[in-house]
Structure formats: structure tokens, C-alpha cells
Amino acid sequence: MPTTGILKKGRYHEAHPDEVQGKQPLSHLREQTPGSNSFIEDTIWEDREKWDVFNEENGDREEQDFSPFVQTVLKIAKLLVYLLSFTLVFVCATLSKVSFFLVSSQLTAPSVYNAQLGGGGGNVTGSGSGSAWRLAAEIQQGNWYLSIWIMMSFPHIVSLYRCTKVMLFRTTMWPTIGIFILTFVFETLHTIALGTFAFRVIPLMDPAYGAMLTSALCFVPGFMRIVSFRAHKKCGLVRKVLDAVTMLMQGSVFAWLFLKLSLTDAGIATFSLVCISLSYWETFVSERATIPLFATLGKAKHKIRATRYKTYFMINLWKIIASFAIMYYFAIDAKVTDLKMNGLFVDVNRLVIYMTILQCAATLFGYATARFACKIKIQRFSFSLALVLSTVATIALLWARCAIAPAARDAINKNGLVSTFVSDCGAQVSLSTFYNLAISNMGWFWLLWLLSQLWITSHIWTPGLERLAKTSKIFVRPFYCGLIFDIGMQLNRSTDEKKEIRDTLDAGGGKLAMIPDFNKTADFMYESDPMPHSSGKPEDMTTTIYFCATMWHETVSEMRELLKSIFRCDQDQSARRLARDYLHRKDDDYYEFEVHIFFDDSMSYDNASEPEAVMNDFVIQLISSIKDAARAVTGATFDIYFRKISTPYGGCLEWELPGGNLLVLHLKDKMKIRTKKRWSQVMYLYYLLGWKLLDDMDCDVTKKQAIADNTYLLFLDGDVMFQPSSLLLLVDLMKKNMNVAAACGRVHPVGSGPMVWYQKFEYAIGHWLQKSTEHMIGCVLCSPGCFSLFRGSTLMAPNILSKYKQNAETGVEYIQYNQGEDRWLSTLLLQVKSSPLSKHARLLLLDGYSSIRLVSMTS
């Protein structure tokens, strides 16, 4: 019988035609391996004679997802997003800080006007008498106090709304008394210190000096950085010295205060700076701190995060009330109450209203844009750089305002307005003004504070979170600081721990209850390390995805499209692996995968008297489609070499894809094992999770827990096609929240004809109306098995697979178990009661075209 030559990469192998085409017994199938009978350089031979050496252009090559024009438009759009987000964060942060310091300069307006009216140092003219000017200034001074209180309270009002919404629509934990008291003490100190800083310290100095002083709010974080993070990181002596030097540079602010202010005022300013910086302790403290007090705080911060919303629902109310009391106290101290506080609520100047609205709106939009920049991972440019530059821009603007002081004062006074933001500037402004500000008054200290601040908050330049991370993982506290927006956002940015503490830990004992009890995980308790499985081993945290597809009698086009999707993922994963291994590129989206296709009813029997299983036409069709799919994606011929393995359920064939990933075709013999989709799912769930992860892997339960948390199963049907980007979007949702059990993407049919039209309508209604409503109310109730990603550790929880594999004994159970297996598995994930997961498991919905279901019916 003639043979067929197959040559790839210089290897020639003679394969019998019956090995590729036609029926043959599986038991007689020869294991195929590459040979080395001849060598022809740079030539691909495919079922042709040896003399036919000329190749033809491959017209089956897969088209690109987007045309060059669309790709160019997307690049321009990304650039515009970078620039727009940077501009919004920079402008909002600058406006927020400039408006606050200009408003704070008006708290001393009566004394300024007294000096200008009585001493003749100013150029105040107008139709009213001097006493009328002083009276009006005192009335407006009360309004400025109220304006600053609103600026302080507005972030807490926004946070109060968010906490209320979460408490109404989610299940959250109540804090313990100790956790609440700890949070209450730190937040109360922060409110007192911030109010003192705004109403007492800033009015003592020029607004430009006040803006400089905000760069010196990192003394306590610098100290915590020394005793906490550097204690367990691999760092050299140089970094430790830099930590100590930067803390001393931050401490120079205390010397500057005592040189510039009186002893009492300097002490008050020192108290406010220390307590404000102390409020950001959660960002910098670690349970591995060398000092026991900080180590205890490091353990407590995880419990605070778990009860954040209910704790801060009460804390926000308290901070609003406390800030008003502080404002009232300092207003009394400034003798604004000579009018019995009537000036706080009547005769409000429009300028006060405009400045208050401007400052609150700038902080809100700036916070939203900064959060957006961190979520889509453009933090360095649109968050970090924008906030740092806004600090410099604020000081420059506050310096430059005095250059227009004489002309602005004359214009304001001609219009009869009392309050002016240039009233504290002298009549003559020259270069000597800036010299006195920078040199004579020791303004150069600000350079020390700025440089040390950049080092202490250097973690904002090295973000490590996944895309679309939750806000609670991006920022430590659930609100921003309205008065010191730029510095507060930098200190509030989390340090991006690689693994957050699992929300599914038992609050009483901290047991990891995801892996079944028969693996003796009950003895594994949460004792000293709240993140025991983050042992510093990157291989344990590598995202592993098992593609699990079920097939039966799919058409050639359906098989080919699924295989093309697999080859696209193989190409993408191979490129990421090569970039990581040889270019040392850090890739947060790196993943590894295996493909397992379970083929139902794959055998046929020719001789009834002596039955011998042979592969049916559909299996041969799939094997032949592998070569076509590889050529369509890669442009090269993929040799159909495979390894045969005999199994109790029939057999399996293994291919190594061009990228080095494994493709396994499981051939189920209906005479040996149950058929239908649910039993195929039971097979690969027990094989991949029960045997391959738990039994076959020789490691301790801690490592298994870490691997299970990063193992995902992609449920596929035999008639879907998808892109690697769609898969990564699902993985992003799973990484974003450890409580997510499964995520499903939007599936839409392709084809033509009335039936396809109806299916498109049905799929759209199911996604945009039904599943979207379920997603917003709580979670999706059914994650379809055609394109859904499940978390491995979630599927291993008790009462899920043990119930999913039960036999159907009644008609209702047959419909529930076998006809609606996807909804049955989703229901088990949500109804499990014997695990802490019962309160947290969620099924999420991913919008957009994630995958396409092929419809063979055409018209």
C-alpha cells in the first residue's frame, strides 16, 4: 500500500493512510512519533510527491481580528484615554488644593482688613466706612469656616452613601468591639488633626507655605516603612539607609515649625501633622513588623477590611458631626461668634458658594478619574505623575497669585466685594518676594520634604494589582481626604500585596475550608500568617486554565472553529512564555493551559458477533480538522503526530501543540461509561481536580490550596469560537474578587435564516435583560456551560461535586440533572451550606462578545 510523506522542520515521517483516514480499531492504532528518514531544509510537504517542491499561497489563513485602520484608531483612542485621564487628575487635584488654601487664607481676613484700613498699608477704597468693611469681613469669615467644613465633610457624605448601598445589597460582616474601637480612635484623631490643620495651622502662614507643609505628612509612614516592609523584603543596605534618611528629612518639618512659629503654635502644628499621617497606618503597617505593636496592627488591618462598610457607616456619621464641632470651636476661638454664628448661614457671598462647589466637584471627579486610571492599569502616568505634578503646580500658582495682587485688588474693590484672595499680598510685588519666600523664610525645606515624600510613597510607581481590581484593593480607606487630596491619595493607595486575605476564612478559627476534609485540611489553621499560601513561590500563583470541551456529532466547521480558538490561545500563551523566559518581561496576564475534549459516543462496532471498537467518522473528522485549524491560525502545517493511551473508559489521544501546550482527546466508549454532557463534566471535574490536583500532586495542603485558588476550568461546547482576549477578561473577573465562583461571557449565534434570527433575539434577551438583572441584584443564577470560567477551589467545596454526580431517579430529577446541568451546577455553587463560601459565592456576568456559537442552519 502506498505511503504518504509528511515533513515539518526537516523531519520526514512515513505514515500509513489508515492512521489518518478511515476506520481502524483503537487497540491497533500505532503511536505516532516524528521520524528522521530524510531532510529537506525550509520545506513543508503535505500529502504530495517528493518532486512537488513548490508551495501554493495558503488561502485559508485566518483573518486578523481588526483591520489596520481599526487598530490605528484603537491606538489613538488609548493615547487619548491616557492624556485625558492625566489631565483630569492633574487639573482636579490642583484646583482642589488651590481652592482650599485660598479659602483658608480668608479665615484671617478681618485682621488683614484691619491692617489695611488702620495702618494704611493697603490700597482699600470703597464707598463704605472702615467699620462696615470690618463687619462685612467678619460675616464672610464665618461663611469661609462653613465652606471648609463642607469641604471636609463632603467625602464622608459620598462614602456614607456607598456604605449604605453595600449594606443594603450585599452581605457584610459586623465589626467586633475591639476592631470598632481601634478604627474609631484613629479616625477621631484624624478628624481632630485635620480640623486643627485647616482652621488653626494654615491661617498662621502664607498659603504657599501651607501647601508646602502638606509634603511633610509622611513622617509616621516613613517610620512604619522601616519597621514593617523592609523587615521581610530582600533589600540592600542602601535602601535601609534611604528609608532612615527620608524619615529624618520628613522630621525636619518640626524644626522648621519651631523656627517659624511660636512654641504653642508649633506644638499644635506638630500634633496635627503627626496625627494626619498616623491615619494612613493601614497602608504601611505589616504583620511582619519587628515591633510587636505594629505586628498586631498588621494582623488587625485584615479584619478591618472584612468589616469596612459597616464600620465606616458609623464612622462617617461621627466624622461629619465631629468636624462640625471642631469648626465651631475654632470659630469661637477666632471670635466669629460675636455675631452668634448668624453669619454662618445668612448673607452668603456667591464667591463662597462657587469656591465650595468647585473644590468638592474637583475632589469627586479627581477621585473617580484616579480610581479609573488604577483599574485599567495606567497608574504611573495618569495617577502617580499627575498627583506629584499637581503638588508642584499648586505651590507655583499660590506664589504667582501675588504678582497680580494690586490690579486684582483694585478691580475687586471697585465692584464692592469684600473678600479677595489677594488681600494678604503686599502692594508691591517683585522678585525679592520670591527670594524671601524661598530663601529668607527657609522655603527650601520643601525640597527635602518633597524628595522624601516621593521615596516613602514610591509604591504608587510600581502597581501590582490585576485589571479592574476592586476599589477596596486599590485604596485602603473607603474615602478620600478633601483638603489634602493629592497627598492623601498617594498615602491611601494600597501597597498591592500579591495575595489578599481570603474572605472565605472562618472568622472563628480561620480554617481553609475549600479543599475537602478527607484531605486532612481541618488541621490547617490560620495562626500566625494570614496569607499562608503566598509563600513566595511564583509557580504556585501561576494562573492555570483547563479547557474542558464536550463533543458529540458536531459538524466540520464547528470542530474547526473550536480548534482554531484553541490554536489562537496556544499562540498567545507561547508568545507570553517566550517574552517572560527570554526577555524577562513581567506579565500579569501570563497563564498556562491544557485542553481536554471529551468525545461522547466516539466508538462504533463493525462486527456484531465479535465487537471491536473503532473510531467513528466524527472522531476521524476531528483528527483531520486539527491540521486545517493549525494552518488557518499559524500559516504552517501542523503534523498530526499523537500519542495513544488506553483508558478504562475507552482511550485518549494526546497532541503537543506548536506552542508546547497539551491537547487531549478523550474517547468515551458508550459500552464502558455513561454518555451525555453531565457525565463528561463529572469525568473531567474528578480527573482534573480530584485526581490530578489532590491525589497525584505530591505537596502539602498549603501549596494545593494556593494552586487550587489559581486553577480555573473553562467550560466549552463543541460549537463555540472565542479569542484569547475574551478568556483574559473572564480571568480578570475571577482575580478581581476571590468570592467569585464563576464568570460567564456573552454568547451570540452566527449564521443566517429565521432560526438564527430567533436565536439572536433569544440570546440577547437572556443576556441583556435576564442575566443583567440577576447580576445587579446579586449574582447570575445560571452560568452556561458553553463559555464559562469556574474557579477550581470553589468546585472542590463540599456538597457540590458529590451532589452533581448523583443519578437521576425520578422524572423531575432527570430534567433537573441531565437537561439543565448548567443551572444545576450553578445552583449547587450558590446553595452549598457546609462551607463559608455559602455567604460569598457569586456568579458574575461579562458583557461584550466573548464567544460565538456557530449555527449550522443557513438559508
Secondary structure as GFF3:
##gff-version 3
##sequence-region A 1 859
A	DSSP	beta_strand	4	8	.	.	.	ID=ss1
A	DSSP	beta_strand	11	15	.	.	.	ID=ss2
A	DSSP	three_ten_helix	17	19	.	.	.	ID=ss3
A	DSSP	three_ten_helix	26	28	.	.	.	ID=ss4
A	DSSP	beta_strand	45	46	.	.	.	ID=ss5
A	DSSP	alpha_helix	68	104	.	.	.	ID=ss6
A	DSSP	three_ten_helix	105	108	.	.	.	ID=ss7
A	DSSP	alpha_helix	109	119	.	.	.	ID=ss8
A	DSSP	alpha_helix	130	169	.	.	.	ID=ss9
A	DSSP	alpha_helix	177	196	.	.	.	ID=ss10
A	DSSP	pi_helix	197	201	.	.	.	ID=ss11
A	DSSP	three_ten_helix	202	204	.	.	.	ID=ss12
A	DSSP	alpha_helix	207	213	.	.	.	ID=ss13
A	DSSP	three_ten_helix	214	216	.	.	.	ID=ss14
A	DSSP	alpha_helix	219	227	.	.	.	ID=ss15
A	DSSP	three_ten_helix	229	231	.	.	.	ID=ss16
A	DSSP	alpha_helix	237	260	.	.	.	ID=ss17
A	DSSP	alpha_helix	263	278	.	.	.	ID=ss18
A	DSSP	alpha_helix	281	284	.	.	.	ID=ss19
A	DSSP	alpha_helix	292	306	.	.	.	ID=ss20
A	DSSP	alpha_helix	308	333	.	.	.	ID=ss21
A	DSSP	three_ten_helix	336	339	.	.	.	ID=ss22
A	DSSP	three_ten_helix	342	344	.	.	.	ID=ss23
A	DSSP	alpha_helix	350	375	.	.	.	ID=ss24
A	DSSP	alpha_helix	379	379	.	.	.	ID=ss25
A	DSSP	pi_helix	380	385	.	.	.	ID=ss26
A	DSSP	alpha_helix	386	400	.	.	.	ID=ss27
A	DSSP	three_ten_helix	401	404	.	.	.	ID=ss28
A	DSSP	alpha_helix	405	414	.	.	.	ID=ss29
A	DSSP	alpha_helix	431	435	.	.	.	ID=ss30
A	DSSP	pi_helix	436	440	.	.	.	ID=ss31
A	DSSP	alpha_helix	445	456	.	.	.	ID=ss32
A	DSSP	three_ten_helix	458	461	.	.	.	ID=ss33
A	DSSP	alpha_helix	471	474	.	.	.	ID=ss34
A	DSSP	alpha_helix	485	492	.	.	.	ID=ss35
A	DSSP	three_ten_helix	517	519	.	.	.	ID=ss36
A	DSSP	alpha_helix	538	541	.	.	.	ID=ss37
A	DSSP	beta_strand	543	551	.	.	.	ID=ss38
A	DSSP	alpha_helix	556	582	.	.	.	ID=ss39
A	DSSP	beta_strand	591	599	.	.	.	ID=ss40
A	DSSP	beta_strand	603	605	.	.	.	ID=ss41
A	DSSP	beta_strand	613	615	.	.	.	ID=ss42
A	DSSP	alpha_helix	617	634	.	.	.	ID=ss43
A	DSSP	beta_strand	643	647	.	.	.	ID=ss44
A	DSSP	beta_strand	650	656	.	.	.	ID=ss45
A	DSSP	beta_strand	662	668	.	.	.	ID=ss46
A	DSSP	alpha_helix	677	685	.	.	.	ID=ss47
A	DSSP	pi_helix	686	695	.	.	.	ID=ss48
A	DSSP	alpha_helix	701	709	.	.	.	ID=ss49
A	DSSP	beta_strand	711	717	.	.	.	ID=ss50
A	DSSP	beta_strand	720	722	.	.	.	ID=ss51
A	DSSP	alpha_helix	724	736	.	.	.	ID=ss52
A	DSSP	beta_strand	740	750	.	.	.	ID=ss53
A	DSSP	alpha_helix	754	765	.	.	.	ID=ss54
A	DSSP	pi_helix	766	771	.	.	.	ID=ss55
A	DSSP	alpha_helix	772	777	.	.	.	ID=ss56
A	DSSP	beta_strand	787	791	.	.	.	ID=ss57
A	DSSP	alpha_helix	792	795	.	.	.	ID=ss58
A	DSSP	alpha_helix	801	804	.	.	.	ID=ss59
A	DSSP	alpha_helix	811	814	.	.	.	ID=ss60
A	DSSP	pi_helix	815	819	.	.	.	ID=ss61
A	DSSP	alpha_helix	821	831	.	.	.	ID=ss62
A	DSSP	three_ten_helix	836	839	.	.	.	ID=ss63
A	DSSP	beta_strand	842	854	.	.	.	ID=ss64
###
